[in-house]
């Protein structure tokens, strides 16, 4: 067991602050965050160019050092040594809370193992900001961040979310949004209520509320812009262990029945009944796959 008293640490010990930064509007920085950023010996950040804009706006001159996905192993060792020597380090991401779909876990883990105080500063967070304005149930939720990019892995990840009753929160880049929505329609159904939140706290902040099918149609007609928070209403309450087909995609489900001698038309009808989704939706997915081949 390890016990951390954040504000009663030993003399000369270093300290690692996890500092939330604005997700868009610079006025969302907290007074405490500004104080720590000014007083820290070093600010470790994802992209020094991005963080420099924030520091310049508030006339903060603290030394910056990069800490990101591609150098975290080597740089983490360097930062840990500075913490051992008694220096104070503020860890930030480009926007929002560090470690939430951003680098930082490894450094926190190393610092924790050595008993170095790790002090979080609350602040802006895109996922929760989108959730409270979404209009979807918010008494419970699951945050999944960015799902895998590869189609097969993406579908597998969504299959594991089919039976979640709570609201699901994802992050997605604009150029991958349409593919994500296509997979949601195929796995979770076109009628699943969803919300897309883009450019939160910025001038072009926008919420798009509708079904998965409606939002896919929007993404097919327009060019999505800005970073997206994707919120999906929870779904079925049945236990996945009660449904033998829960691990199958719609295509695999259809092929299962066709292998038993059913025609494609009969198989589509059966799959629609079992999944409780419109037959035309299953038909569309099946024949889209044929066209892709």
Backbone as a ProteinNet text record, in pm:
[ID]
protein_1_A
[PRIMARY]
XXXXXXXXXXXXXXXXXXXXXXXXXXXXXXXXXXXXXXXXXXXXXXXXXXXXXXXXXXXXXXXXXXXXXXXXXXXXXXXXXXXXXXXXXXXXXXXXXXXXXXXXXXXXXXXXXXXXXXXXXXXXXXXXXXXXXXXXXXXXXXXXXXXXXXXXXXXXXXXXXXXXXXXXXXXXXXXXXXXXXXXXXXXXXXXXXXXXXXXXXXXXXXXXXXXXXXXXXXXXXXXXXXXXXXXXXXXXXXXXXXXXXXXXXXXXXXXXXXXXXXXXXXXXXXXXXXXXXXXXXXXXXXXXXXXXX
[TERTIARY]
84	0	87.4	46.2	117.2	20.1	63.8	-22.1	41.8	-30.8	19.7	-53.4	21.4	-32.8	16.7	-70.1	-28.9	36.6	-7.3	42.3	118.9	175.9	258.7	376.6	441.2	549.2	681.7	777.8	905.9	984.8	1069.4	1150.4	1240.8	1240.7	1328.1	1276.5	1156.4	1102.4	1040.9	1048.5	985.1	835.1	766.4	621.6	577.1	483.3	430	285.5	260	124.2	65.7	-57.9	-130.6	-229.6	-201.3	-272.6	-366.5	-494.6	-592.4	-576.9	-582	-573.4	-701.8	-730.2	-854.3	-865.1	-988.7	-1011.6	-1042.1	-1042.7	-1069.8	-1061.1	-1155.8	-1161.1	-1058.5	-963.3	-854.9	-903.6	-1021.8	-1074.7	-1117.1	-1116.2	-1152.9	-1037.8	-921.3	-810.7	-846.7	-804.3	-833.6	-721.3	-753.7	-653.4	-543.6	-583.6	-485.3	-391.3	-445.9	-361.1	-258.7	-301.2	-208.9	-97.9	-134.3	-34.6	69.6	22.6	115.5	203.7	146.4	225.5	333.5	305.5	405	514.1	476.5	569.7	649.1	604.1	673.1	813.4	901.4	1036	1031.7	945.3	935.7	789	750	620.1	646	599.4	610.8	481.7	493	373.6	384.7	270.2	265.8	339.5	296.1	349	386.4	513.4	558.6	497.9	467.3	407.7	267.7	191.2	54.2	55	136.3	139.3	200.2	291.1	350.5	244.6	144.1	37.3	-37.9	-64.1	-132.5	-45.7	81.5	171.2	192.3	207.6	227.6	105.4	-13.4	-136.2	-141.3	-90.1	-94.5	41.4	135.7	268.3	341.1	341.6	410.9	538.4	649.7	780.7	846.7	775.4	831.6	886.4	997.5	1063.4	974.7	965.1	886.5	976.7	926	996.1	891.6	921.7	822.6	815.3	694.7	669.9	548.1	572.2	462.7	477.5	387.4	378.4	508.8	583.4	700.8	830.7	830.8	953.7	930.7	809.8	771.1	862.1	917.4	1002.5	1132.2	1203.5	1329.4	1305.9	1208.5	1183.7	1127.6	1051.9	997.7	1107.4	1213.6	1327.1	1394.5	1408.1	1469.8	1385.4	1256	1167.5	1164.3	1168.4	1170	1294.2	1407.5	1531.4	1520.6	1457.7	1438.1	1346.4	1246.2	1157.7	1235	1322.5	1406.5	1494	1537.1	1624.6	1548.3	1416.6	1337.9	1269.8	1273.8	1209.7	1057.7	985.1	840.6	809.9	731.5	697.1	545.9	502.4	360.9	343.5	260.4	233.6	102.1	105.6	-15.8	-27.3	-148.7	-170.3	-202.4	-224.9	-257.9	-388.6	-481.1	-610.6	-677.5	-736.1	-809.4	-720.7	-768.3	-695.4	-585.7	-464.6	-360.6	-397.9	-346.6	-369.1	-500.9	-599.3	-728.7	-717.6	-693.9	-665	-542.9	-452.8	-329.4	-216.2	-90.3	24	27.2	101.3	123.4	114.9	45.7	26.2	159.1	252	379.2	456.6	454.5	525.5	458.9	327.2	254.1	284.3	289.2	318.6	457.6	556.7	693.1	703.9	641.1	645.8	577.4	465.1	393.2	473.2	546.8	628.2	736.5	781.6	887.7	834.1	702.5	645.7	650	668.3	669	524	490.9	352.4	301.8	181.6	115.2	-13.3	-20.5	-131.9	-212.3	-337.6	-421	-489.9	-494.5	-568.6	-689.8	-811	-930.4	-943.4	-1022.3	-1042	-1117.7	-1098.3	-1174.2	-1152.4	-1261.5	-1257.5	-1365.1	-1327.4	-1421.5	-1532.7	-1500.2	-1599.7	-1714.6	-1681.6	-1785.6	-1858	-1786.4	-1850.2	-1957.8	-1926.9	-2024.7	-2139.5	-2108.7	-2211.1	-2321	-2283.4	-2385.5	-2476.7	-2433.5	-2516.5	-2581	-2553.8	-2598.5	-2748.1	-2807.9	-2947.8	-2964.4	-2854.5	-2858.1	-2846.4	-2891.6	-2881	-2737.1	-2719.1	-2582.7	-2558.7	-2652.6	-2632.9	-2520.9	-2495.9	-2382.3	-2335.7	-2207.3	-2151.8	-2022.2	-1981	-1852.3	-1773.9	-1649.2	-1563.3	-1467	-1469.3	-1385.4	-1276.2	-1279.7	-1178.3	-1182.8	-1066.3	-1058.1	-1065.5	-1157.7	-1166.6	-1064	-1033.8	-934.5	-971.9	-870.5	-893.5	-930	-870	-896.1	-1040.8	-1105.4	-1247.8	-1281.2	-1205.8	-1236.3	-1224.7	-1119.8	-1100.2	-1204.5	-1242.2	-1345.4	-1477.9	-1515.7	-1640.7	-1638.8	-1525	-1514.1	-1532.9	-1473.4	-1486.8	-1631.7	-1702	-1842	-1930.5	-1897.6	-1974.4	-1971.1	-1859	-1846.4	-1927.7	-1977	-2054.9	-2205	-2244	-2384.8	-2475.5	-2432.8	-2519.9	-2494.4	-2415.9	-2394.4	-2519.1	-2567.1	-2688.1	-2659.6	-2537.2	-2504	-2465	-2463.6	-2421.4	-2273.8	-2241.9	-2105.5	-2044.7	-1923.4	-1855.6	-1728.6	-1715.9	-1599.2	-1538.5	-1413.4	-1350	-1326.4	-1334.9	-1303.4	-1257.6	-1163.7	-1114.2	-1212.6	-1220	-1319.7	-1307.2	-1184.8	-1168.8	-1203.5	-1222.8	-1261.4	-1404.8	-1472.7	-1606	-1705.2	-1706.1	-1802.7	-1786.4	-1664	-1639.6	-1688	-1668.1	-1717.3	-1869.5	-1936	-2082.1	-2135.1	-2067	-2108.2	-2102.3	-1996.6	-1981.9	-2086.9	-2117.9	-2221.2	-2355.7	-2389.1	-2514.9	-2520	-2410.1	-2407.6	-2416.4	-2344.7	-2335.8	-2444.5	-2470.7	-2565.2	-2703.5	-2713	-2842.6	-2860.9	-2935.6	-2953.3	-3042.1	-3122.5	-3214.8	-3155.9	-3030.4	-2969.8	-2951.7	-3007.8	-2989.2	-2842.8	-2799.5	-2660.1	-2653.6	-2537.2	-2507.8	-2362.8	-2341.5	-2206.3	-2181.1	-2073.8	-2037.3	-1903.2	-1897.9	-1773.7	-1732	-1600.1	-1542.4	-1592.8	-1594.8	-1646.6	-1572.5	-1647	-1604.1	-1547.6	-1542.9	-1489.4	-1602	-1566.1	-1662.5	-1764.2	-1718.6	-1806.5	-1858.9	-1870	-1925.8	-2061.8	-2082.4	-2206.3	-2241	-2370.4	-2421.4	-2517.4	-2497.8	-2588.5	-2652.2	-2783.4	-2856.8	-2948.8	-2950.4	-3036.9	-3009.1	-3055.6	-3025.3	-2892.5	-2838	-2712.5	-2728.4	-2842.7	-2867.4	-2873.8	-2940	-2950.6	-2814.6	-2734.6	-2602.8	-2507.9	-2523	-2443.6	-2480.7	-2608.6	-2653.4	-2594.3	-2591.6	-2531.6	-2383.3	-2311.9	-2167.4	-2137.8	-2234.6	-2216.2	-2238.1	-2316.1	-2348.8	-2258.1	-2204.9	-2120.1	-1979.6	-1886.7	-1749.2	-1729.7	-1722.3	-1705.8	-1577.5	-1587.7	-1472.1	-1460.8	-1339.1	-1315.7	-1310.2	-1261.7	-1255.7	-1393.6	-1429.9	-1563.6	-1562.8	-1661.8	-1699	-1825.8	-1824.7	-1936.3	-2002.9	-2132.3	-2206	-2316.3	-2324.5	-2420.2	-2504.8	-2634.5	-2721.9	-2708.3	-2713.2	-2706	-2817.8	-2796.7	-2891	-2957.1	-2952.4	-3027.5	-2984.1	-3079.5	-3050.5	-3030.4	-3051.5	-3031.9	-2885.2	-2861.7	-2724.6	-2669	-2547	-2490.2	-2471.8	-2461.4	-2443.6	-2570.7	-2684.8	-2810.7	-2832.6	-2750.9	-2768.7	-2647.3	-2666	-2554.1	-2481.3	-2550.8	-2492.9	-2424.8	-2411.6	-2365.2	-2224.5	-2143.5	-2006.4	-1995	-2107.3	-2105.6	-2141.2	-2083.4	-2130	-2259.6	-2327.9	-2450	-2421.1	-2311.8	-2275.5	-2252	-2176	-2147.1	-2275.1	-2365.3	-2493.3	-2574.5	-2579.3	-2650.3	-2585.7	-2453.2	-2381.9	-2402.8	-2420.4	-2448.3	-2574.1	-2679.8	-2806.1	-2801.9	-2727.4	-2715.4	-2640	-2544	-2470.1	-2560.7	-2672.7	-2768.3	-2874.8	-2862.6	-2951.5	-3056.1	-3059.8	-3155.7	-3109	-3205	-3169.4	-3125.5	-3060.9	-3018	-3137.6	-3249.4	-3370.4	-3422.4	-3424.6	-3471.6	-3376	-3246.1	-3145.2	-3152.9	-3171.7	-3183.5	-3304.1	-3415.2	-3536.3	-3512.6	-3446.5	-3421.1	-3327.2	-3225	-3129	-3197.7	-3284.6	-3357	-3443.9	-3509.8	-3594.4	-3510.4	-3397.5	-3315.1	-3248.4	-3209.4	-3140.7	-3237.4	-3364.6	-3468.1	-3438	-3399	-3373.4	-3448.9	-3475.8	-3552.2	-3485.7	-3566.5	-3514.1	-3438.4	-3487	-3420.8	-3278.4	-3258.7	-3125.5	-3028.8	-3074.7	-2992	-2965.5	-3067.9	-3055.8	-2949.8	-2954.1	-2859.2	-2715.8	-2695.1	-2560.1	-2509.5	-2595	-2554.7	-2516.4	-2597.1	-2571	-2462.6	-2439.1	-2325.8	-2195.8	-2193.5	-2075	-2047.4	-2153.7	-2138.8	-2077.3	-2123.3	-2074.4	-1926.8	-1890.1	-1751.3	-1657.9	-1708.8	-1627.7	-1614
-120	0	124.7	222.8	350.3	462.5	555.8	666.6	798	876	1005.2	1119.1	1204.1	1328.5	1439.5	1482.5	1568.4	1698.3	1753.9	1886.1	1882.5	1765.2	1751.2	1660.1	1690.4	1604.7	1642.2	1551.1	1569.5	1685.3	1744.4	1858.3	1820.2	1904.7	1882	1782.3	1729.1	1629.6	1698	1630.8	1682.6	1656.5	1711.2	1696.2	1700.4	1612.4	1607.5	1655.7	1768.8	1821.8	1781.5	1736.2	1704.3	1817.1	1900.8	2027.5	2023.9	2046.8	2056.9	2191.5	2189.2	2311.8	2327.5	2446.4	2467.9	2376.4	2338.5	2256	2343.6	2473.6	2566.2	2709.7	2749	2885.6	2903.1	2992.1	3009.9	3060.8	3120.3	3169.7	3057.3	2933.4	2819.9	2769.6	2833	2797.4	2837.2	2760.4	2795.6	2880.9	2955.7	3037.8	2950.6	2836.9	2746.2	2691	2658.6	2608.5	2713.2	2838.6	2946	2958.3	2946.9	2957.5	2845.7	2722.8	2609.4	2620.2	2660.1	2673.4	2780.3	2882.6	2988.7	2943.9	2867.5	2832.9	2704.7	2621.6	2495.2	2519	2424.5	2432.7	2399.1	2305.6	2259.1	2230.1	2257	2212.8	2108	1987.2	1880.1	1877.7	1885.4	1899.5	1813.3	1788.3	1710.5	1782.3	1904.2	1982.7	2121.3	2152.2	2279.9	2398.6	2381	2492	2523.8	2420.3	2439.6	2501.5	2446.4	2496.3	2635.8	2667.2	2802	2909.7	2879.5	2976.1	3007.5	2902.8	2922	3003.7	2967.7	3037.4	3182.3	3207	3344.8	3431.6	3372.4	3447.9	3496.2	3413.8	3450.1	3496.4	3523.2	3577.6	3487.9	3359.4	3260.8	3218.7	3221.5	3196.4	3066.2	2981.5	2854.8	2771.4	2705.1	2624.5	2507.7	2486.6	2377.4	2263.6	2141	2024.7	1929.9	1871.2	1786.1	1648.8	1598.9	1464.6	1411	1320.8	1273.9	1124.9	1072.9	929.7	871	949.6	896.6	909.2	987.9	999.9	971.9	920.7	910.2	817.5	714.9	622.8	691.3	750.4	817.5	942.7	1024.6	1150.3	1125.5	1017.9	986	960.5	892.3	866.2	997.3	1088.5	1218.1	1298.6	1298.6	1374.2	1312.7	1180.7	1115.2	1153.5	1163.8	1203.4	1345.5	1433.8	1571.9	1574.6	1488.2	1479.3	1428.6	1332.9	1280.7	1390.5	1481.3	1590.5	1705	1689.9	1789.5	1892.7	1874.8	1973.4	1949	2056.7	2050.2	2049.6	1952.6	1939.2	1947.4	2029.3	2036.1	1962.6	1860.2	1783	1829.4	1866.4	1910.7	1836.6	1830.5	1782	1903.4	1881.7	1994.4	2060.5	1981	2034.5	1937.9	1991.7	1910.4	1847.2	1738	1668	1580	1588.1	1495.7	1352.7	1258.1	1114.5	1066.2	1153.5	1110.1	1109.3	991.4	975.6	1058.2	1079.2	1155.1	1091.6	1122.7	1064.3	1106.8	1029.9	1068.2	953.6	845.7	737.1	679.6	658.4	596.2	680.9	812.6	900.5	898.2	899.9	892.5	760.2	653.5	522.1	519.1	573.7	576.1	660.5	776.6	865.8	801.5	735.6	670.8	560.4	485.1	375.4	427.1	550.8	606.8	695.3	700.2	778.9	928.6	969.4	1112.3	1160.9	1269.9	1319	1349.1	1302	1325.6	1401.8	1526.7	1613.1	1654.8	1612.7	1649.3	1783.7	1863	1988.6	1973.6	1987.7	1971.6	2084.1	2058	2161	2107	2170.4	2137.6	1993.3	1932.8	1796.8	1784.6	1743.9	1741	1639.2	1521.5	1415	1456.7	1508.3	1546.8	1673.7	1763.7	1885.2	1848.8	1754.5	1710.5	1634.7	1551.8	1468.3	1552.1	1654.4	1728.2	1809.6	1837	1913.7	1826.1	1696.8	1607.6	1581.1	1579.9	1540.1	1389.8	1315.1	1171.3	1143.3	1028.1	996	1008.5	1071.6	1094.8	1045.6	966.2	913.9	810.6	746.6	655.9	658.7	639.6	644.1	565.4	528.4	463.3	543.5	573.6	649.6	553.5	552.1	460.3	530.8	664.7	738.1	708.4	694.4	661.7	510.3	465.4	323.1	287.6	158.8	118.6	168	189.6	240.8	130.3	13	-95.5	-142.6	-168.5	-200.7	-319.9	-427.9	-548.5	-523.5	-452.7	-422.7	-322.9	-228.3	-131.6	-201.8	-292.8	-365.9	-451.1	-510.7	-592.1	-506.2	-386.8	-296.8	-254.6	-227	-186.8	-303.6	-424.2	-541.7	-557.6	-520.4	-531.4	-424.3	-325	-217.3	-232.3	-333.2	-350	-355.5	-423	-447.9	-352.8	-249.5	-151.6	-66.2	-51.9	24.7	173.3	206.7	346	417.3	549.7	629.3	602.5	588.5	559.4	687.8	721	842.7	804.1	855.1	828.5	960	955	1065.1	1019.3	1112	1075.8	1197.8	1173.8	1278.1	1296.2	1415.2	1440.2	1349.4	1316.5	1235.2	1088.2	1045.1	906.5	895.4	1008.2	1007.7	923.4	937.3	864.5	713.4	665	521.4	473	555.3	518.9	508.3	606	605.4	486.8	451.4	333.4	207.6	197.4	80.3	81.5	197.8	208.3	162.9	208.4	168.1	17.4	-40	-183.5	-264.5	-224	-304.2	-268.8	-140.3	-96.8	-63.6	-47.2	-19.2	127.3	150.4	286.9	373.1	309.5	385.3	423.9	387.8	417.8	569.6	632	776.7	811.7	920.1	963.8	1115.7	1164.3	1307.4	1323.9	1415.5	1454.2	1594.8	1611.5	1744	1782.6	1898.4	1939.3	2079.1	2102.2	2233.6	2290.7	2208.1	2250.2	2371.5	2466.3	2594	2692.3	2652.7	2740.3	2812	2901.3	2983.6	2899.8	2787.5	2704.4	2582.4	2593.4	2484	2442.6	2310.2	2260.1	2123.3	2100.3	1970.7	1919.4	1797.4	1734.6	1615.9	1620.1	1516.5	1442.6	1310.7	1231.9	1085	1004.7	861.9	838.2	719.2	685	698.2	655	663.7	806.6	893.1	1034	1102.7	1071.1	1133.9	1080.8	954.3	900.2	970.5	995.5	1066.8	1207.7	1273.8	1407.9	1402.6	1305.7	1295.4	1258.3	1195.6	1157.7	1276.4	1372.9	1489.5	1608.3	1617.4	1730.1	1682.6	1777.2	1745.8	1774.6	1670.8	1695.9	1773.6	1869.5	1951.9	1961.3	1968.2	1982.1	1847.3	1848.5	1725.7	1695.3	1566.5	1526.5	1446.2	1475.6	1384.9	1314.5	1183.4	1102.7	1036.9	1062.6	1006.1	914.8	795.6	694.4	650.9	657.5	615.2	466.2	426.8	285.8	206.9	76.4	-3.4	-114.7	-232.4	-347.2	-385.2	-439.2	-482.3	-633.3	-705.2	-849.8	-882.5	-989.3	-1033.5	-1091	-1050.4	-1103	-1253.8	-1311.2	-1456.1	-1529.6	-1457	-1518.3	-1517.7	-1446.6	-1431.8	-1492.4	-1606.2	-1679.3	-1600.4	-1505.1	-1434.3	-1303	-1273.8	-1141.6	-1106.6	-1209.2	-1183.5	-1171.2	-1188.4	-1186.3	-1048.5	-1012.9	-896.2	-935.1	-836.5	-866.1	-960.7	-937.2	-1022.7	-1166.4	-1181.8	-1316.2	-1384.8	-1305.9	-1358.7	-1414.5	-1338	-1382.1	-1507.7	-1505.8	-1620.3	-1747.1	-1732	-1848.5	-1920.2	-1844.5	-1906.1	-1955.4	-1885.5	-1930.8	-2062.4	-2081.3	-2207.3	-2322.8	-2288.4	-2391.5	-2417.5	-2349.1	-2374.6	-2268.9	-2162.5	-2055.5	-1969.7	-1914.4	-1818.1	-1688.6	-1601.3	-1473.8	-1393.9	-1402.1	-1330.2	-1382.3	-1514.9	-1575.7	-1546.7	-1551	-1525.6	-1381.1	-1289.1	-1147.4	-1126	-1188.8	-1175.7	-1228.7	-1343.6	-1403.9	-1317.2	-1263.9	-1177.9	-1051.6	-994.7	-874.1	-901.5	-1017.1	-1053.6	-1070.3	-1141	-1167.8	-1042.1	-953.5	-831.7	-717.9	-739.4	-639	-507.4	-520.1	-402.3	-419.3	-309.5	-319.5	-411.6	-487.6	-580.1	-505.2	-387	-309.7	-270.3	-254.2	-219.2	-335.9	-455.8	-575.5	-596.8	-576.6	-591.5	-496	-370.6	-269.1	-306.4	-350.5	-389.6	-506.9	-605	-725.6	-693.1	-613.7	-585.1	-479.4	-395.9	-304	-381.1	-488	-572.1	-638.3	-679.6	-740.1	-639.8	-513	-409.9	-378.9	-380.7	-352.8	-460.9	-584	-694.3	-687.5
0	0	0	-79.2	-83.8	-48.4	33.2	75	33	-45.3	-92.4	-22.6	42.4	95.7	3	-85.2	-195.1	-150.8	-39.1	0.7	132.3	158.6	278.3	245.4	132.6	84.4	151.2	138.5	205.7	144.1	223.8	181.2	64.3	-39.7	-153.4	-254.3	-232.5	-325.4	-446.5	-559.5	-679.3	-674.9	-773.6	-778.5	-924.3	-958.7	-1094	-1091.9	-1158.4	-1170.3	-1305.2	-1304.3	-1427.1	-1449	-1548.1	-1562.8	-1683.9	-1658.7	-1767.2	-1837.6	-1970.1	-2049.9	-2131.5	-2182.3	-2258.2	-2379.5	-2414	-2532.9	-2654.4	-2634.6	-2744.1	-2695.8	-2614.8	-2563.1	-2452	-2472.3	-2375.9	-2240.7	-2236	-2109.7	-2016	-2065.2	-1981.5	-1895.4	-1902.7	-1814.6	-1671.8	-1573.4	-1434.8	-1375.9	-1273.1	-1205.4	-1145.2	-1093.4	-1034.6	-1140.2	-1257.5	-1365.9	-1406.9	-1418.1	-1453.8	-1349.9	-1222.3	-1114.7	-1126	-1145.9	-1154.1	-1277.9	-1390.9	-1513.7	-1499.7	-1423.1	-1400.9	-1304.9	-1202.5	-1096.7	-1122.9	-1214.5	-1241	-1296.7	-1272.4	-1330.9	-1479.6	-1515.6	-1653.9	-1686.2	-1809.7	-1859.9	-1967.8	-1944.1	-2043	-2124.1	-2256.5	-2340.8	-2466.4	-2527.8	-2652.1	-2764.6	-2792.6	-2903.9	-2851.3	-2852.6	-2796.6	-2870.9	-2998.9	-3075.7	-3025.8	-2995.1	-2946.8	-2808.1	-2718.8	-2581.5	-2574.2	-2664.7	-2667	-2689.2	-2771.2	-2796.2	-2667.8	-2588.9	-2461.1	-2365.4	-2354.9	-2262.8	-2304	-2431.9	-2479.5	-2449.7	-2462.6	-2436.7	-2292.5	-2201.2	-2058.9	-2006.5	-2098.1	-2063.9	-1963.5	-1992.6	-1908.9	-1980.9	-1910.3	-1973.1	-1927.1	-1860.3	-1811.6	-1927.8	-1902.9	-2006.1	-2049.2	-2180.2	-2237.6	-2282.4	-2266.4	-2317.5	-2376.2	-2491.2	-2557.6	-2491.2	-2478.8	-2427	-2501.6	-2596.1	-2679.8	-2709	-2790.6	-2816.4	-2870.2	-2946.1	-3014.5	-2934.1	-2825.6	-2746.9	-2599.2	-2565	-2424.4	-2343.2	-2406.3	-2330.6	-2286.7	-2382.1	-2349.8	-2266.9	-2307.9	-2237.6	-2097.7	-2082.7	-1951.1	-1849.5	-1891	-1802.1	-1762.7	-1859	-1831.3	-1731.8	-1752.1	-1663.4	-1524.4	-1517.2	-1387.4	-1308.5	-1375.6	-1308.4	-1253.8	-1328.9	-1281.7	-1158.9	-1158.7	-1041.4	-920.1	-942.1	-832.4	-772.6	-859.5	-816.3	-750.1	-738.9	-667.5	-753.4	-885.5	-971.9	-980.7	-1009.1	-1026.6	-1175.9	-1218.9	-1359.9	-1376.1	-1470.1	-1506.4	-1638.5	-1639.3	-1760.4	-1821.6	-1949.9	-2019.1	-2152.6	-2204.6	-2340.8	-2427.5	-2555.1	-2643	-2601.6	-2549.1	-2508.1	-2411.4	-2305.3	-2210.4	-2104.9	-2049.4	-1943.9	-2001.7	-1949.8	-1995.5	-1958.5	-2034.6	-2017.7	-2075.4	-2097.6	-2151.8	-2303.9	-2360.9	-2503.9	-2544.6	-2450.8	-2473.8	-2394.8	-2429.8	-2358.1	-2211.2	-2131.6	-1993	-1894.6	-1931.2	-1835.5	-1787.4	-1880.4	-1844.1	-1742.5	-1761.2	-1667.9	-1530.5	-1528	-1400.7	-1330.3	-1407.3	-1350	-1287.2	-1359	-1307.9	-1180.9	-1184.3	-1068.2	-948.2	-973.3	-865	-800.2	-881.3	-828.3	-733.5	-754	-671.3	-559.5	-545.5	-437.6	-460.4	-583.1	-615.7	-620.2	-552.9	-552.6	-693.9	-722.1	-850.9	-820.8	-864.1	-825.4	-948.3	-958.9	-1073.8	-1053.2	-1158.8	-1158	-1249.4	-1196.2	-1279.9	-1380	-1483	-1584.9	-1703.6	-1817.7	-1938.1	-1982.3	-2030.2	-2083.2	-2189.8	-2310.5	-2422.1	-2401.3	-2348.2	-2334	-2242.5	-2125.4	-2029.9	-2073	-2137.6	-2189	-2290.5	-2378.7	-2478.2	-2413.1	-2314.7	-2251.8	-2187	-2111.6	-2036.7	-2127.3	-2249.8	-2343	-2449.2	-2445.1	-2552.4	-2550.9	-2434.3	-2424.1	-2409.2	-2407.9	-2385.4	-2235.7	-2189.3	-2046.6	-1997.5	-1881.7	-1832.9	-1690.8	-1637.6	-1502.5	-1499.2	-1612.6	-1625.9	-1770.9	-1790.8	-1925.9	-1930.2	-2051.5	-2071.9	-2174.3	-2142	-2232.5	-2300.8	-2435.2	-2511.7	-2591.1	-2594.5	-2668.6	-2817.5	-2879.3	-3022	-3041.4	-3124.6	-3156	-3263.8	-3283.5	-3384.5	-3524	-3605.7	-3741.2	-3840.5	-3824.9	-3918.2	-3905.4	-4019.2	-4020.9	-3932.3	-3943.6	-3867.4	-3717	-3676.7	-3534.5	-3484.7	-3571.8	-3536.3	-3511.8	-3601.6	-3585.9	-3459.8	-3430.2	-3309.8	-3184.6	-3185.7	-3070.9	-3051.5	-3160.9	-3151.9	-3108	-3151.6	-3109.5	-2958	-2898.4	-2753	-2680.2	-2756.4	-2696.7	-2720.8	-2798.8	-2836.2	-2714.5	-2610.6	-2497	-2379.3	-2402.6	-2295.8	-2280.4	-2159.3	-2134.1	-2115.5	-2077.8	-2052.8	-2182.9	-2179.1	-2295.1	-2324.6	-2451.9	-2497.2	-2553.8	-2511.5	-2557.3	-2632.2	-2754.1	-2838.1	-2884.9	-2928.6	-3000.1	-3143.5	-3238.8	-3377.4	-3455.6	-3546.6	-3636	-3751.5	-3810.8	-3915.7	-4037	-4077.8	-4198.5	-4176.6	-4050.5	-4023.4	-3972.5	-3960.8	-3900.8	-3980.5	-4111.8	-4193.9	-4177.5	-4176.9	-4160.8	-4025	-3923.1	-3790.6	-3791	-3851.6	-3856	-3936.6	-4043.5	-4121.7	-4035.5	-3956.9	-3870.1	-3759.4	-3705.7	-3601.9	-3657.2	-3778	-3840.8	-3859.2	-3904.5	-3929.8	-3801.2	-3697.6	-3575.7	-3474.5	-3455.6	-3352.6	-3407.2	-3539.4	-3600.6	-3637	-3743.3	-3794.7	-3706.5	-3619	-3535.2	-3399.6	-3374.8	-3243.7	-3229.4	-3125.4	-3104.3	-3080.2	-3144	-3133	-3130.5	-3086.4	-3092.3	-3137.3	-3229.9	-3270.2	-3218.9	-3142.9	-3091.7	-3152.5	-3217.8	-3284.7	-3242.9	-3244.5	-3217	-3084	-2981.2	-2851.7	-2796.8	-2746.5	-2687.5	-2789.6	-2916.7	-3020.5	-3094.3	-3184	-3255.8	-3332.8	-3389.8	-3472.7	-3397.7	-3265.3	-3186	-3241.7	-3250.1	-3309.6	-3252.4	-3228.8	-3186.4	-3292.3	-3337.9	-3433.4	-3363.2	-3348.3	-3276.3	-3373	-3364.7	-3452.8	-3436	-3530.8	-3529.2	-3601.3	-3582.6	-3650.9	-3801.6	-3853.7	-3997.3	-4046.1	-3971	-4009.6	-4007.5	-3908	-3898.1	-4005.4	-4042.7	-4153.5	-4283.5	-4302.7	-4423	-4425.5	-4309.7	-4301.8	-4337.9	-4281.1	-4305.2	-4450.2	-4518.3	-4658.9	-4751.6	-4707.3	-4790.2	-4763	-4642.8	-4606.4	-4573.1	-4571.1	-4534.9	-4386.3	-4301.9	-4158.6	-4131.3	-4040.9	-4005.2	-3853.6	-3804.9	-3661.9	-3591.9	-3468.3	-3389.7	-3332.3	-3332.4	-3291	-3161	-3077	-2969.6	-3018.1	-3017.8	-3066.2	-2946.3	-2929.5	-2817.2	-2869.7	-2814.6	-2859.9	-2740.7	-2756.9	-2647.5	-2622.8	-2496.8	-2461.3	-2526.2	-2539.4	-2615.5	-2538.9	-2596.1	-2545.6	-2404.7	-2330.4	-2194	-2183.8	-2295.5	-2290.6	-2265.3	-2194.3	-2172.5	-2300.7	-2342.4	-2467.1	-2464.6	-2345.5	-2337.9	-2376.5	-2375.7	-2413.4	-2564.3	-2636.8	-2780.7	-2851.6	-2912.5	-2971	-3078.6	-3144.4	-3258.2	-3218.8	-3090.4	-3046.9	-3095.7	-3125.3	-3169.5	-3321.5	-3393.5	-3539.3	-3593.8	-3708.8	-3781.9	-3853.3	-3909.3	-3982.9	-4099.6	-4170.6	-4284.5	-4238.5	-4130.9	-4079.9	-4031.5	-3974.5	-3928.2	-4046.4	-4155	-4276.3	-4334	-4343.2	-4401.1	-4319.8	-4189.7	-4103.9	-4149.7	-4176	-4217.5	-4362	-4445.8	-4584.4	-4590.6	-4499.7	-4495.2	-4453.2	-4388.3	-4346.3	-4453.2	-4568.9	-4679.5	-4706.2	-4624.1	-4648.5	-4765.3	-4838.9	-4943.8	-4877	-4954.7	-4897.2	-4845.8	-4917.6	-4876.7	-4743	-4728.2	-4603.4	-4488.5	-4518.5	-4415.4	-4366.3	-4459.2	-4423.1	-4332.2	-4366.1	-4284.8	-4143.4	-4131.5	-4001.4	-3917.2	-3980.9	-3910.3	-3859.6	-3941	-3900.9	-3778.4	-3777.5	-3663.8	-3537.5	-3547.4	-3429.5	-3375.8	-3465.1	-3422	-3389.8	-3420.7	-3394.3	-3466.2	-3592.9	-3675.6	-3807.1	-3880.3	-4005.3	-4107.5	-4179	-4280.4	-4389.5	-4425.9	-4531.2	-4489.6	-4360.1	-4310.5	-4328.6	-4295	-4313.1	-4461.8	-4543.3	-4688.9	-4744.3	-4698.3	-4746	-4711.2	-4587.3	-4543.8	-4625.7	-4648.5	-4720.9	-4864.9	-4932.6	-5073.5	-5091.2	-4990.6	-4995.8	-4992.8	-4913	-4906	-5041	-5109.5	-5242.5	-5340.2	-5331.9	-5421.8	-5393.8	-5264.4	-5227.1	-5279.8	-5288.3	-5337.9	-5489.1
[MASK]
+++++++++++++++++++++++++++++++++++++++++++++++++++++++++++++++++++++++++++++++++++++++++++++++++++++++++++++++++++++++++++++++++++++++++++++++++++++++++++++++++++++++++++++++++++++++++++++++++++++++++++++++++++++++++++++++++++++++++++++++++++++++++++++++++++++++++++++++++++++++++++++++++++++

